[in-house]
Every structure is written in structure tokens, then in C-alpha cells.
């Protein structure tokens, strides 16, 4: 009891954390005080004496991250449950990599409750099976409880402590698991997508992209505490070694991917040699991390990450200045990753405060980086294709046989790539260029509309629309202007169909569009087609300083819903009407019931 009285006097000037009825989640940082036990020899009695002597100090700047430190850290906070009906709370440390955490809860009657956690104890030692260390704490109403937390770790000293009710903890863990699941879902989707392309194309850049993605996913899996939770719950050795090892593997994949993607061997040989030197360094560090102390290997690996990413930014800028266009997307991707990783490393070394963006900046930055790199790979492939075509044209006269072989290989690779992209496009309902429904979705919706028309005995009409002389626009102004024209035409047609809320508009292919008009007979549908044709004529398509007139030929077919069984014959009839409109001079509307002239 004397010790308790001394302790009460020692903390009398320190604000206690008070829990009222509205309290559900309470961070301890505002009232938390700490003492750095450099020799790591102190016990609870020593900590009580240090507190009485006033050697505990407030957190510097309110930050709970101290960087890589030797010894042990003691933290103290007094908690008083004023009138909260919940008397069983959960103390959670929102950092997964601490080696050893000891919690002492001292009550007014002198009783001390002790619990231990951290990744140097089996995962089953935790109060709740969760990726972050956690401890049940009894907080009786009206009784001040002194919490002493001792943390000793070779990892970064980060101790964000919070008290939570079971309900608040459940909600927090649910939201966190959702965010983490979404992140790893993105990584898995990118992994399988690029694996399919790698298996099809056998391009080494795709392999090293997959290697980097997998290794970096393991880095975050470890840092988030999920590796200890699911893969090695009883191995403190794996908990310590996997962080620097997975970091080194991720950097090896990153540097090798950069060398191949940017073509450093030919575009910048000197930079390529430095990249190889960095790969050798991370390979040696990865091997050494299996026996080096964690507090030695991890700070070196973490600091080397910034150097590695900064070097990739340097070589990206150098290659961009040499005129390699895909390097621009590559540079943007690594800029996102560098920003997120810089924030995360800053927290690890205690340089930046622990907030949502600094804690999850590496996930946000890496997700953007992976997406942009995937786009950059496609852009790089297109650039390589264009380069190969140029080589083919220049060497055609002298190397006919070699050109033919090269062209065959290129066509095979393009066919494989187009097949992979076709499978992806089939899973989407939207046309990537115009934003309209695509043909596959149109067929699915048309079947449903046809069934509804049969059930309710309502008319149903079909329009086939083709932009006149569209090839001339591509040839005269370029395909980019042609694409812009298609988007303009899609918007114009959509605007014209606004009065018909149940109309279905889709891009059928090329410069052709298809419209289904439920509830309209041939006469009404023909009038709608005429209105759409006039909409296209009213205002020319404008691109820069060019005003380009655009007209359309439209074929109309009224469907006999009782007799029709399939969509293809209906499309054929509408298409025949469309070709009749083209044969009659274009820029007009023709129906399937009109006789050919």
C-alpha cells in the first residue's frame, strides 16, 4: 500500500485518462509518459521508482515512434473508469513487429496483473487472435488503474497504444481487414493478369514485375503482422528475418525489372552497371540477414530502399531524356512508390508522426505503382511493336527472309496479347473508347428486352447506325482525332436518346452503333432515327481548329416479337436496311420493309 501511495503522489501532477459513458476507443498518447531504460535491466519496481523520481517524460511532440533504439522503453498512463458500464477493455498496440511487450496493470489494492506479448512469443499468447499485439485489461468503475508497458525490440520502436471496448475493437478490425483485403485483392488481380501475359509473351520484364510484386506483397504481409498471424505463428526467427529478407528480394526484383524495362544495357550502360551493383548488394544483404541481428540488417535494408528507389528515379529521368516514351509512366509509378515508402520509412526512423497516410502510405503508393507499372508494360510492348515494324520496313529489301521471320514472331505475340486482352474485355460491359455498352452486353440485354416485349406484347425496334466516310477522318486527321470523333458521336447519340429512357445504345464495332427501342413501332422508330441523324448534322465535330461535318446512315427494323427466336437474323435485317441507306447516297434513314431501288 505504501508503494501505491508513493505512486499516486508521483502521478498526481500527471493527467489521468478518464473513461465516461461515451468512451469507446481512447488513445493513450495524450497522457502517456515514457522512460528509456538503456540497459534494459529495470523491472516493475524500478519503473515505479523512476516514476516517483519524475524521470518519466511526456512523449516528444506527442509522437509514439522513436526509430531504432537500444534497450527497453517503459510507458506509463493512469486510467480511471468514471461511469462507463464496460469494465473489460482491450489494450492494443497498433504496430505488429515489436519483439516483447510486457503489460503491468496495478490496482489501488496493490494487486498487479501481468501479461506478455510480441512476436517473440507464440501467436496464441495474444488475448485475441489479431495481427496487432493486444491485452485484456479490467477497469473497474471508480478505481484508478496504473498501466505500465515495457517494450523491448530490435525493430523500430513504435508504441501507438489505445484502449478499446470489445465493440470498438471489432469495428476497427473489420474496417482494417477490409482495407488490407482490398489491397491484396488488387495485388492478386495484377499478379494473375500479368502472369497470363508473361506465359503468353515470355517477356522477361513481366517475370521480374511478378517477382517484385510478390516480394513486396510479402514485405507488407510481414509488416502488417499477417505473416506472423497466418504463416509462422510460432517462429520468432521468421518474424525477425522475413522483414529484411523480403525487402532485399523486392529490391532485387525492382532493380532487375528497371534494367530490362528501360533497356539500360543499350540506352545507358553505365547506369546498368550501377543497377547490377545494387542487385549484388541486396543479394548479399539478404543472405547476411539470415544471421545478422535484426537491429542491424533491418535499418540497413530500410535505408537502402530509399537509395534504391531514388536511383530508379534517376535512371528513369535519364532514359526519358533519351526519348524513350514508356519511361514517363515508369517514372510516375516510382514517384508514387517513393512518396509512400518515404513516409513509411520516416515513421520507422521516428522522423514523421504516425498517421493514417504515413502508416498506410506504402500500401497506397505501392498500389498506384503496381497499376501504373502494369499500364507501362502495355505501353512498352506497343513501343516495342512500333520499333519492330520500323526495323522491318528498313531491312525489307536486304533481309527478306529475316524480316518475314521477325514479322511472324511479332504477329504471333500480338495475337497472343490481343487474345489476352480480348478475354479481359469480355468480362467488362463497357466499351473502353466511348463508354457505351459493348456488343457482348448488348446481346445479353437484347435477349431480356425481347422476352419482355413478348410477354407484354409491345413493339420492339432496332436501329443500325454507321458514321459516313469515317475512314476519311482517320486518314486526313489521324486516328486520335478519329477516336475523339467516335466519343463525340456516342455523346451526341446518347443526348438524342434522352427522351427514350428505356432505349439501349451500344457500340457495335468500328464506327457502327446499335440502338434498341422498346415500345416503338416502325413509324416511331423511323422518326427517332431521323432525329438522331439530324442531331449529328446540326453541329460539326470540332477538334482543335478543325470543324469536321459528320453524317450517318441508319437502318431501321421493327421486330415481330411473336415470331422471332434469335438476334442474328434481326441484326442482319437492320444491317441490310443500313446498306440500303448507304447505297442511296448516305446521310439518310431506310427501313427493312422498303424495297431496294
C-alpha positions in Angstrom: 0.0 0.0 0.0 2.9 2.3 0.7 4.1 1.8 -2.9 0.7 2.7 -4.2 0.6 5.9 -2.1 4.0 6.9 -3.4 2.9 6.1 -6.9 -0.3 8.2 -6.5 1.8 11.1 -5.3 4.2 10.7 -8.2 1.4 10.9 -10.8 -0.7 13.5 -9.1 0.6 16.1 -11.4 0.1 13.9 -14.4 -3.3 13.9 -16.1 -5.2 10.6 -15.9 -7.3 9.3 -18.8 -10.9 9.3 -17.8 -13.4 7.0 -19.3 -17.0 8.2 -19.4 -20.1 6.6 -20.9 -19.4 7.8 -24.4 -15.8 6.4 -24.5 -15.3 3.5 -26.9 -11.8 4.0 -28.3 -9.2 6.1 -26.3 -5.6 6.7 -27.5 -3.2 6.8 -24.5 -0.7 9.1 -26.2 -2.0 12.4 -24.7 -1.4 11.2 -21.1 1.4 8.7 -21.8 4.8 9.2 -20.3 7.9 7.2 -21.1 11.4 6.3 -19.8 14.2 4.9 -21.8 15.9 2.1 -19.9 19.1 1.9 -22.0 20.5 -1.1 -20.2 17.1 -2.9 -20.3 17.6 -4.2 -16.7 14.7 -2.5 -14.9 11.6 -4.3 -13.6 8.3 -3.0 -12.4 9.8 -1.9 -9.1 12.5 0.1 -10.9 9.8 1.7 -13.2 7.8 2.6 -10.1 10.8 4.3 -8.6 11.7 6.1 -11.8 8.1 7.4 -12.0 8.2 8.6 -8.4 11.5 10.4 -9.1 9.9 12.2 -12.0 12.2 10.6 -14.6 9.2 9.7 -16.9 8.7 12.4 -19.6 5.8 13.2 -21.9 6.1 11.8 -25.4 8.2 14.1 -27.6 5.8 16.1 -29.8 3.1 13.6 -28.9 4.8 11.1 -31.2 4.8 7.4 -30.4 7.6 6.4 -32.8 11.2 6.6 -31.6 13.0 4.9 -34.5 15.5 2.1 -34.0 16.7 2.2 -30.4 18.7 0.0 -28.0 17.5 -1.0 -24.6 13.9 -1.0 -23.4 11.2 1.7 -23.2 8.8 2.0 -20.3 5.5 3.7 -20.7 3.0 4.7 -18.0 -0.6 6.0 -18.0 -3.2 6.2 -15.3 -6.7 5.3 -16.4 -9.9 6.0 -14.4 -13.2 4.5 -15.4 -15.7 7.1 -14.2 -19.0 5.7 -15.3 -18.5 3.6 -18.4 -20.5 0.4 -18.0 -17.9 -1.6 -19.9 -15.3 -2.8 -17.4 -13.3 -5.2 -19.7 -11.2 -3.2 -22.1 -8.7 -4.2 -24.7 -5.3 -2.5 -24.9 -4.0 -2.6 -28.5 -0.6 -1.7 -29.8 -1.1 -0.7 -33.5 2.3 -2.0 -34.6 3.0 -5.6 -35.4 6.8 -6.0 -35.2 7.7 -5.4 -31.5 9.6 -8.3 -30.1 8.5 -8.3 -26.5 5.7 -6.3 -24.8 5.1 -6.6 -21.0 1.9 -5.1 -19.5 1.6 -4.5 -15.8 -1.8 -3.2 -14.5 -1.5 -2.0 -10.9 -4.8 -1.6 -8.9 -5.4 0.5 -5.8 -5.4 -2.6 -3.5 -1.8 -3.3 -4.6 -2.7 -6.2 -6.9 -0.7 -6.3 -10.2 -2.0 -8.1 -13.3 0.8 -9.1 -15.7 0.5 -10.1 -19.4 3.2 -10.5 -22.2 3.0 -10.3 -25.9 5.0 -9.6 -29.1 6.3 -11.6 -32.0 8.9 -13.4 -29.9 6.1 -15.2 -28.1 3.7 -17.6 -29.9 0.8 -16.0 -31.6 -1.6 -17.9 -29.4 -0.3 -15.9 -26.4 -2.3 -12.9 -27.5 -5.6 -12.2 -25.9 -7.4 -12.1 -29.2 -6.1 -13.7 -32.4 -5.3 -10.4 -34.3 -2.3 -9.1 -36.2 -1.5 -6.4 -33.6 -0.5 -7.2 -30.0 -3.4 -6.9 -27.6 -4.2 -7.4 -23.9 -7.4 -7.6 -21.9 -7.5 -5.0 -19.1 -10.0 -4.9 -16.2 -11.0 -1.3 -15.4 -13.5 -1.4 -12.5 -15.7 1.7 -12.2 -14.3 4.4 -10.0 -10.9 2.8 -9.5 -7.7 4.4 -10.8 -5.5 1.8 -12.6 -1.9 2.4 -13.4 -0.7 0.8 -16.7 3.0 0.2 -17.1 4.0 -1.1 -20.6 7.6 -2.3 -21.2 8.6 -2.7 -24.8 11.9 -4.1 -26.0 12.5 -4.7 -29.7 15.2 -4.8 -32.3 12.6 -3.4 -34.7 11.6 0.2 -34.9 10.3 1.5 -31.5 6.7 2.3 -32.3 4.2 2.2 -29.5 0.8 3.6 -30.5 -1.3 2.3 -27.6 -5.1 2.6 -27.4 -7.8 1.3 -25.1 -10.9 -0.1 -26.8 -14.2 -1.7 -25.9 -14.8 -5.1 -27.5 -17.3 -3.5 -29.9 -14.9 -0.7 -30.9 -12.2 -3.3 -31.5 -14.5 -5.4 -33.6 -15.4 -2.5 -35.8 -11.8 -1.3 -36.1 -10.5 -4.8 -37.0 -13.3 -5.3 -39.5 -12.5 -2.0 -41.3 -8.8 -2.7 -41.3 -9.1 -6.2 -42.6 -11.4 -4.8 -45.4 -8.8 -2.3 -46.5 -6.0 -4.8 -46.3 -8.1 -7.4 -48.2 -8.8 -4.8 -50.9 -5.1 -4.0 -51.2 -4.1 -7.7 -51.6 -7.0 -8.2 -53.9 -5.5 -5.6 -56.2 -2.1 -7.2 -56.0 -3.5 -10.7 -56.8 -5.5 -9.4 -59.7 -2.4 -7.7 -61.1 -0.4 -10.8 -60.4 -2.6 -13.2 -62.3 -3.2 -10.7 -65.1 0.5 -10.2 -65.8 1.2 -13.8 -65.2 -1.1 -14.6 -68.1 0.7 -12.1 -70.3 4.1 -13.5 -69.2 3.1 -17.0 -70.0 1.8 -15.8 -73.4 4.6 -13.5 -74.3 7.6 -14.9 -72.4 8.8 -11.3 -71.9 11.4 -11.2 -69.1 10.1 -7.8 -67.9 6.8 -9.4 -67.0 8.6 -12.1 -64.9 10.6 -9.5 -62.9 7.5 -7.4 -62.4 5.8 -10.5 -60.9 8.9 -11.2 -58.8 8.9 -7.6 -57.5 5.1 -7.7 -56.9 5.3 -11.0 -55.0 8.3 -10.0 -52.8 6.8 -6.6 -52.0 3.5 -8.2 -51.1 5.4 -10.4 -48.7 7.1 -7.2 -47.2 3.7 -5.7 -46.4 2.3 -9.1 -45.3 5.1 -9.2 -42.7 4.9 -5.6 -41.7 1.1 -5.7 -41.2 1.6 -8.7 -38.9 -0.3 -11.1 -41.2 2.7 -13.3 -41.8 3.1 -13.9 -38.0 -0.7 -14.5 -37.8 -1.1 -16.9 -40.7 2.3 -18.3 -41.9 4.8 -18.5 -38.9 2.8 -18.1 -35.7 5.3 -20.0 -33.6 8.6 -18.8 -35.2 10.2 -15.7 -33.8 13.2 -16.4 -36.1 11.0 -16.0 -39.2 9.4 -12.9 -37.7 12.8 -11.3 -37.4 14.4 -12.5 -40.6 11.5 -12.2 -43.1 11.4 -8.3 -42.9 14.9 -7.6 -44.2 14.9 -10.7 -46.4 11.7 -9.8 -48.2 12.8 -6.2 -48.5 16.0 -7.3 -50.3 14.1 -9.7 -52.6 11.7 -6.8 -53.5 14.6 -4.5 -54.3 16.3 -7.2 -56.4 13.1 -7.6 -58.5 12.7 -3.8 -58.7 16.2 -3.2 -60.0 16.2 -6.1 -62.4 12.7 -5.0 -63.7 14.0 -1.4 -64.2 17.1 -2.7 -66.1 15.0 -4.7 -68.6 12.1 -2.3 -68.9 14.2 0.7 -69.5 16.7 -1.2 -71.7 19.6 0.2 -69.6 22.2 -2.1 -71.2 21.8 -0.3 -74.5 20.4 3.1 -73.5 22.7 3.8 -70.5 25.4 1.1 -69.9 27.0 3.0 -67.0 23.6 3.2 -65.2 23.1 -0.5 -66.0 26.3 -1.4 -64.2 25.2 0.5 -61.1 21.9 -1.3 -61.2 23.8 -4.6 -61.2 25.9 -3.5 -58.3 22.7 -2.7 -56.3 21.3 -6.1 -57.1 24.5 -7.7 -55.9 24.4 -5.6 -52.7 20.8 -6.6 -51.9 21.5 -10.2 -52.7 24.4 -10.2 -50.2 22.4 -8.3 -47.6 19.5 -10.8 -48.0 21.8 -13.7 -47.4 23.5 -11.9 -44.4 20.1 -11.0 -42.9 19.6 -14.7 -42.1 22.3 -14.5 -39.4 22.8 -10.7 -38.8 20.9 -9.2 -35.8 17.6 -7.8 -36.7 18.5 -4.3 -35.4 21.5 -4.3 -37.8 20.0 -5.8 -41.0 16.6 -4.1 -41.0 17.7 -0.4 -40.6 20.3 -1.0 -43.4 17.7 -2.6 -45.6 15.1 0.1 -44.9 17.6 2.9 -45.6 18.8 1.2 -48.7 15.2 1.1 -50.0 15.2 4.9 -50.4 18.6 4.8 -52.2 17.3 2.1 -54.5 14.1 3.9 -55.4 15.9 7.2 -55.8 18.4 5.5 -58.2 15.5 4.1 -60.2 14.1 7.7 -60.4 17.5 8.9 -61.7 17.7 6.3 -64.4 14.1 6.9 -65.4 14.8 10.6 -65.9 17.9 9.8 -67.9 16.0 7.4 -70.2 13.1 9.8 -70.6 15.6 12.5 -71.7 16.9 10.0 -74.2 13.4 9.9 -75.8 12.0 6.6 -74.5 8.3 7.4 -74.0 7.3 4.4 -71.8 9.8 5.6 -69.2 7.5 8.5 -68.4 4.8 6.2 -67.0 7.6 4.2 -65.3 8.9 7.4 -63.6 5.4 8.4 -62.4 4.8 4.9 -60.9 8.1 5.0 -58.9 7.3 8.6 -57.8 4.1 7.3 -56.2 6.0 4.4 -54.6 8.9 6.6 -53.5 6.5 9.0 -51.7 4.6 6.2 -49.9 7.8 4.4 -49.0 9.4 7.6 -47.8 6.5 8.3 -45.4 6.7 4.7 -44.1 10.5 4.8 -43.6 10.1 8.1 -41.9 7.8 6.6 -39.3 10.2 3.6 -38.9 13.1 6.0 -38.0 10.9 8.3 -35.9 11.2 11.2 -38.4 7.5 11.6 -39.2 4.4 11.3 -37.0 2.3 8.1 -37.3 -0.9 9.0 -39.1 -3.2 7.1 -41.5 -1.3 8.4 -44.5 2.2 7.7 -43.1 1.2 4.3 -41.8 -0.6 3.2 -45.0 1.3 5.4 -47.4 3.4 2.5 -48.6 0.2 0.5 -49.4 -1.4 3.4 -51.2 1.8 4.3 -53.1 2.6 0.7 -54.0 -1.0 0.0 -55.2 -0.7 3.1 -57.5 2.8 2.0 -58.6 1.7 -1.6 -59.5 -1.3 -0.2 -61.5 0.9 2.3 -63.4 3.6 -0.3 -64.0 1.0 -2.6 -65.5 -0.1 0.1 -67.8 3.6 1.0 -68.6 4.2 -2.6 -69.5 1.5 -2.5 -72.1 2.8 0.9 -73.4 6.3 -0.6 -73.6 5.0 -3.5 -75.6 3.3 -1.1 -78.0 6.6 0.9 -78.3 8.5 -2.3 -79.0 6.0 -3.3 -81.6 6.3 0.0 -83.4 10.1 -0.3 -83.2 10.0 -3.7 -84.7 7.8 -2.5 -87.5 10.2 0.2 -88.3 13.1 -2.2 -88.4 11.1 -4.5 -90.7 10.4 -1.6 -93.1 14.1 -0.5 -93.2 15.5 -4.0 -93.7 12.9 -5.4 -96.1 14.9 -5.2 -99.3 18.1 -6.8 -98.0 16.9 -9.2 -95.3 13.6 -10.5 -96.7 13.8 -13.9 -95.0 14.8 -12.5 -91.7 12.1 -9.8 -91.9 9.5 -12.5 -92.6 10.6 -14.5 -89.6 10.5 -11.4 -87.4 7.1 -10.4 -88.7 5.7 -13.9 -88.0 7.1 -13.7 -84.4 5.6 -10.3 -83.9 2.2 -11.3 -85.3 2.2 -14.3 -83.0 3.0 -12.2 -80.0 0.4 -9.6 -81.0 -2.2 -12.4 -81.5 -1.5 -13.7 -78.0 -1.6 -10.2 -76.5 -4.9 -9.4 -78.3 -6.3 -12.8 -77.2 -5.4 -12.0 -73.5 -6.9 -8.5 -73.8 -10.0 -9.9 -75.6 -10.7 -12.2 -72.6 -10.4 -9.2 -70.3 -12.7 -7.1 -72.4 -15.3 -9.9 -72.4 -15.5 -9.5 -68.7 -16.4 -5.9 -69.0 -19.7 -4.4 -70.0 -18.4 -1.1 -71.3 -16.6 -0.1 -74.5 -13.3 1.4 -73.4 -13.2 4.1 -76.0 -16.8 5.5 -76.0 -18.0 4.4 -72.6 -21.1 2.9 -74.2 -22.2 -0.7 -73.7 -20.2 -3.1 -75.8 -21.5 -5.8 -78.1 -21.4 -8.6 -75.6 -23.5 -6.6 -73.1 -25.8 -5.5 -75.9 -26.6 -9.2 -76.8 -27.4 -10.0 -73.2 -29.7 -7.0 -72.7 -31.3 -7.5 -76.1 -32.4 -11.0 -75.1 -34.0 -9.6 -72.0 -35.8 -6.8 -73.8 -37.1 -9.3 -76.4 -38.5 -11.5 -73.7 -40.2 -8.5 -72.1 -41.7 -7.4 -75.4 -43.1 -10.9 -76.0 -44.6 -11.1 -72.5 -46.3 -7.6 -72.7 -47.0 -7.8 -76.4 -45.2 -4.5 -77.0 -43.4 -3.5 -80.2 -39.6 -3.5 -80.4 -37.4 -1.8 -83.0 -33.8 -2.0 -83.9 -31.5 0.7 -85.4 -28.1 0.1 -87.0 -26.1 3.4 -87.3 -22.9 3.8 -89.3 -20.9 7.1 -89.5 -20.4 8.0 -93.1 -16.9 8.1 -94.6 -15.3 7.7 -91.3 -12.1 6.3 -92.8 -11.5 9.7 -94.4 -11.4 11.3 -91.0 -8.8 8.8 -89.8 -6.8 9.2 -92.9 -6.9 13.0 -93.0 -6.8 14.0 -89.3 -5.3 10.9 -87.7 -6.6 8.1 -85.5 -6.5 10.1 -82.3 -9.0 12.6 -83.9 -10.9 9.6 -85.2 -11.2 8.3 -81.6 -12.3 11.7 -80.4 -14.9 11.8 -83.1 -16.3 8.4 -82.0 -16.6 9.6 -78.5 -18.4 12.8 -79.7 -20.7 10.7 -81.8 -21.5 8.5 -78.8 -22.3 11.5 -76.7 -24.5 13.1 -79.4 -26.5 9.9 -79.9 -26.9 9.5 -76.2 -28.2 13.0 -75.9 -30.6 12.4 -78.7 -32.0 9.3 -77.0 -32.6 11.0 -73.6 -36.4 11.2 -74.2 -36.4 7.5 -74.6 -35.3 6.3 -71.1 -35.6 2.6 -71.8 -33.6 2.8 -75.1 -30.4 0.7 -75.3 -27.4 2.2 -77.1 -24.2 0.3 -77.7 -21.1 0.4 -79.8 -21.4 -2.4 -82.3 -17.9 -2.2 -83.7 -15.7 0.3 -85.5 -17.8 3.3 -86.4 -21.1 1.4 -86.1 -23.6 1.8 -83.3 -26.8 -0.1 -82.5 -30.0 1.0 -80.7 -32.9 -1.0 -79.3 -36.2 1.0 -78.8 -38.7 -0.9 -76.6 -42.3 0.1 -77.1 -41.8 1.8 -80.6 -43.2 0.5 -83.8 -41.6 1.0 -87.2 -43.1 4.5 -87.7 -42.0 5.8 -84.3 -38.6 4.2 -84.6 -38.0 5.7 -88.0 -38.8 9.2 -86.6 -36.3 8.6 -83.8 -33.7 7.5 -86.3 -34.4 10.7 -88.3 -34.0 12.8 -85.2 -30.6 11.1 -84.4 -29.4 11.7 -88.0 -30.4 15.4 -87.6 -28.6 15.6 -84.2 -25.4 14.5 -85.9 -25.8 17.0 -88.7 -26.7 20.0 -86.6 -23.2 20.7 -85.2 -20.0 19.6 -86.8 -17.5 17.7 -84.7 -14.7 20.1 -83.6 -11.1 19.1 -82.9 -8.7 21.9 -82.3 -9.2 24.4 -85.2 -10.9 21.8 -87.3 -14.7 21.7 -87.8 -15.5 18.3 -89.3 -19.0 17.6 -90.6 -20.3 14.1 -89.6 -23.3 12.3 -91.0 -24.7 8.9 -90.5 -26.6 6.2 -92.4 -29.3 4.4 -90.4 -31.1 1.2 -90.9 -34.4 0.5 -89.1 -36.1 -2.8 -88.5 -39.3 -3.4 -86.5 -39.2 -6.8 -84.8 -42.1 -9.2 -84.8 -41.7 -10.3 -81.2 -44.0 -13.3 -81.6 -42.2 -15.0 -84.4 -38.5 -14.1 -83.8 -36.3 -16.6 -82.0 -32.7 -15.3 -82.4 -30.9 -11.9 -82.6 -28.6 -12.5 -85.6 -31.4 -12.6 -88.2 -32.7 -9.3 -86.7 -29.3 -7.7 -86.9 -29.0 -8.9 -90.5 -32.3 -7.2 -91.5 -31.3 -4.0 -89.8 -27.9 -4.2 -91.4 -29.5 -4.7 -94.9 -31.5 -1.6 -94.3 -28.3 0.3 -93.3 -26.6 -0.7 -96.5 -29.6 0.4 -98.5 -29.2 3.8 -96.9 -25.5 3.8 -97.9 -26.4 2.8 -101.4 -28.9 5.6 -101.6 -26.3 8.2 -101.1 -25.7 8.0 -97.3 -26.9 10.5 -94.7 -30.4 9.0 -94.7 -32.7 6.5 -93.0 -34.0 3.3 -94.6 -36.2 0.6 -93.2 -36.1 -3.2 -93.7 -39.6 -3.1 -95.3 -38.6 -0.8 -98.1 -37.9 -2.4 -101.4 -34.4 -1.9 -102.9 -34.3 0.7 -105.6 
